[in-house]
Amino acid sequence: MHVLYFHQHFSTRAGATGTRSYEMARALLERGHQVTMVCGSTGVGSSGLVGATHCGLREGEVDGIRVKELCLPYSNRDGFLKRSVTFLRYAFRSVGIAWRTDYDLLFATSTPLTAGIPGMAMRILKPRKPFVFEVRDLWPELPRAMGVITNPVILRALSLLEWLIYRAADGCVGLAPGIVAGIRRHCARITPVEMIPNGCDLDLFRPVPAPRTSPPGTLRAVFTGAHGLANGLDAVLAAAAELKRRGRGGITLDFIGEGKLKADLAARAAREGLDNCRFRDPMPKHDLARALQEVDVGLMILADVPAFYLGTSPNKFFDYLACGLPVVNNYPGWLADLIKANECGVVVPPRDPAAFAAALIHLADHPEERQRMGQNARRLAERQFARDIQARRWVAFLDKICTEKKR
């Protein structure tokens, strides 16, 4: 089976962003399939390709994956209009690639939602070729809930595009329970839907060989990933301020990543004298894996938006589990329920810096409990979220859709 795979933000492990598509493509190769990956250019990602471009396209093979990189630079620092134009240019150039490529199954993954346009177009132009769409975030539900997009015309257009893509797909993959529910609201029982969350790369992210030996009463906590509006990182600064107010030293909060609000967050920390906060540059996955071995706790932070509670599957959470890190989570939902059920961290209420600070202090003062939670985290990663487990389910779903389409 030749899978034509569309992911605008594709990255290998050399990049400083999620590598789900790279890992899934490798899983297809290991099972004897072929993969052509079509992506754009992003500052924190890396397609693995080097060299000159021709007609706005760079092509080559990366670890067995045939990669076509469209030279469409993107950054989450870009304004709404610039990002929208980049999304649409990628989508419509991808339609041309899909039309010219001989493939067996077309797979597209969001975000953005517009990544599904080539699959929707091929449903008309190549109706016998199966199309599977993967939904990482519900659009336009999340932007509407966050107030990022308020124009009713744009929201209606996105809702229509969402409905059309779901209806065009022969199958859909959702990364979280709320995403699956959202797809089914649009498709009823017409389209097969499978929940396959992000996974833990157990060979890359590992616990330290021996128990962490931070001095008593000290703690290093880390947040990794985007520093944007959705991430709600003001909550971490508020907890840092509460730690300072209580005179509690020895607890440091690291921020690793990039994003539109990073400069504002760093400026606020400096203005308020929060020397317990440290801002670090994004780093490739291999370096991040080593950095996570030097900390005690992973921070799973999002803005207090109910649509997030069941509708996200963040890479960082699964990286923390794989590294055997206890997780401090500040919003309810399916991840909070996992943490509680498996005793692999602490869940604090949203918008409660006192409770957040108290959780960090408790973990600093109880290293044996921290160690137990970390062991539980790694066991959960191995038992339920190992990338191999998720990849087997994902490849089986694609095989099923492809087989059923041929009948």
Beta strands, then each sheet from edge to edge (+ up, - down):
strand 1: 2-6
strand 2: 34-42
strand 3: 57-62
strand 4: 65-74
strand 5: 105-109
strand 6: 131-135
strand 7: 171-174
strand 8: 193-195
strand 9: 219-224
strand 10: 251-256
strand 11: 277-280
strand 12: 297-300
strand 13: 327-329
strand 14: 345-347
sheet 1: 3+ 4- 2- 1- 5- 6- 7- 8-
sheet 2: 11+ 10+ 9+ 12+ 13+ 14+
end
